[in-house]
Amino acid sequence: MGFYADHVFPYLMDWTMGTRRFRELRQQSLAAAKGSVLEIGFGTGLNLPHYPATVTDLTVIDPAVLLPKKVLTRLAATSIPIHVTHVNAERLPFENCLFDCVVSTWTLCTIPNAVAALREVRRVLKPDGAYLFLEHGRSDDAGVAAWQDRLNPLQQKLGCGCNLNRPIDALVRKAGLHVHHLERFVFSGVPRIVGEMYRGTATAARAESA
Ligand SMILES: C[S@@+](CC[C@H](N)C(=O)[O-])C[C@H]1O[C@@H](n2cnc3c(N)ncnc32)[C@H](O)[C@@H]1O
């Protein structure tokens, strides 16, 4: 992967995404997680302290092995049984309808084929399960979106594959998931091109109206 991707970016990511404001958002989004949970794009395990006691077991996947010592410490501090697998979200090695809940935080920006990954999320979710997402993406403001498009090639390099301009809710719907709840807000304290947040819940089945 290269020196920057292997030895610099993981520390930068862990540091910038572990601040108080990020922790608050993680806590709020994960409060609804319950039962058997799958997290895609686990990263350095920054979500681990925020899973509530309603989670019975946790499976986490990420193709990368990032800051392994730090991850081991975080895993050891968690009382929930955890299974870690290093695979791509585009092809999950799990049977259909297995999980009560699937979680992604700031990951759909980076997965090369986000729609393929979301189709997998849909496949592995139980019919009454929930997909909880907290992501950054494309702005609804045309001026901001234009800057996101302009700076996306640079961001892909600096952010090791991260895209600024993905329309997250449209991708979730394109994969056949049903969005039941969607909040859009701007994360203060970071440049707006990276601060356009999408927080929501989707399901595999169209049980309740969106
Ligand atoms: C910006 S980081 C976010 C990490 C973590 N979700 C968090 O909230 O701190 C994006 C993560 O997506 C992971 N990723 C990249 N390609 C992926 C893929 N094909 N499937 C699953 N995860 C992937 C990266 O390795 C990285 O850990």
Ligand as a Chemical Component Dictionary entry (heavy atoms), coordinates in Angstrom:
data_LIG
# 
_chem_comp.id                   LIG 
_chem_comp.type                 NON-POLYMER 
_chem_comp.pdbx_formal_charge   0 
_chem_comp.three_letter_code    LIG 
# 
loop_
_chem_comp_atom.comp_id 
_chem_comp_atom.atom_id 
_chem_comp_atom.alt_atom_id 
_chem_comp_atom.type_symbol 
_chem_comp_atom.charge 
_chem_comp_atom.model_Cartn_x 
_chem_comp_atom.model_Cartn_y 
_chem_comp_atom.model_Cartn_z 
_chem_comp_atom.pdbx_ordinal 
LIG C1  C1  C 0  -12.458 6.571  6.947  1  
LIG S1  S1  S 1  -12.243 4.939  7.470  2  
LIG C2  C2  C 0  -13.525 4.755  8.698  3  
LIG C3  C3  C 0  -13.225 3.715  9.703  4  
LIG C4  C4  C 0  -14.326 3.457  10.760 5  
LIG N1  N1  N 0  -15.565 3.055  10.143 6  
LIG C5  C5  C 0  -14.562 4.629  11.686 7  
LIG O1  O1  O 0  -15.693 5.093  11.786 8  
LIG O2  O2  O -1 -13.586 5.073  12.325 9  
LIG C6  C6  C 0  -12.851 3.961  6.105  10 
LIG C7  C7  C 0  -12.658 2.466  6.301  11 
LIG O3  O3  O 0  -13.198 1.770  5.164  12 
LIG C8  C8  C 0  -12.375 0.646  4.957  13 
LIG N2  N2  N 0  -12.593 0.075  3.610  14 
LIG C9  C9  C 0  -11.969 0.389  2.455  15 
LIG N3  N3  N 0  -12.382 -0.401 1.456  16 
LIG C10 C10 C 0  -13.311 -1.235 1.988  17 
LIG C11 C11 C 0  -14.084 -2.305 1.472  18 
LIG N4  N4  N 0  -14.012 -2.668 0.188  19 
LIG N5  N5  N 0  -14.912 -2.950 2.315  20 
LIG C12 C12 C 0  -15.002 -2.595 3.621  21 
LIG N6  N6  N 0  -14.292 -1.599 4.169  22 
LIG C13 C13 C 0  -13.450 -0.936 3.370  23 
LIG C14 C14 C 0  -10.977 1.199  5.170  24 
LIG O4  O4  O 0  -10.004 0.183  5.335  25 
LIG C15 C15 C 0  -11.194 2.053  6.411  26 
LIG O5  O5  O 0  -11.000 1.317  7.583  27 
# 
loop_
_chem_comp_bond.comp_id 
_chem_comp_bond.atom_id_1 
_chem_comp_bond.atom_id_2 
_chem_comp_bond.value_order 
_chem_comp_bond.pdbx_ordinal 
LIG C1  S1  SING 1  
LIG S1  C2  SING 2  
LIG S1  C6  SING 3  
LIG C2  C3  SING 4  
LIG C3  C4  SING 5  
LIG C4  N1  SING 6  
LIG C4  C5  SING 7  
LIG C5  O1  DOUB 8  
LIG C5  O2  SING 9  
LIG C6  C7  SING 10 
LIG C7  O3  SING 11 
LIG C7  C15 SING 12 
LIG O3  C8  SING 13 
LIG C8  N2  SING 14 
LIG C8  C14 SING 15 
LIG N2  C9  SING 16 
LIG N2  C13 SING 17 
LIG C9  N3  DOUB 18 
LIG N3  C10 SING 19 
LIG C10 C11 SING 20 
LIG C10 C13 DOUB 21 
LIG C11 N4  SING 22 
LIG C11 N5  DOUB 23 
LIG N5  C12 SING 24 
LIG C12 N6  DOUB 25 
LIG N6  C13 SING 26 
LIG C14 O4  SING 27 
LIG C14 C15 SING 28 
LIG C15 O5  SING 29 
# 
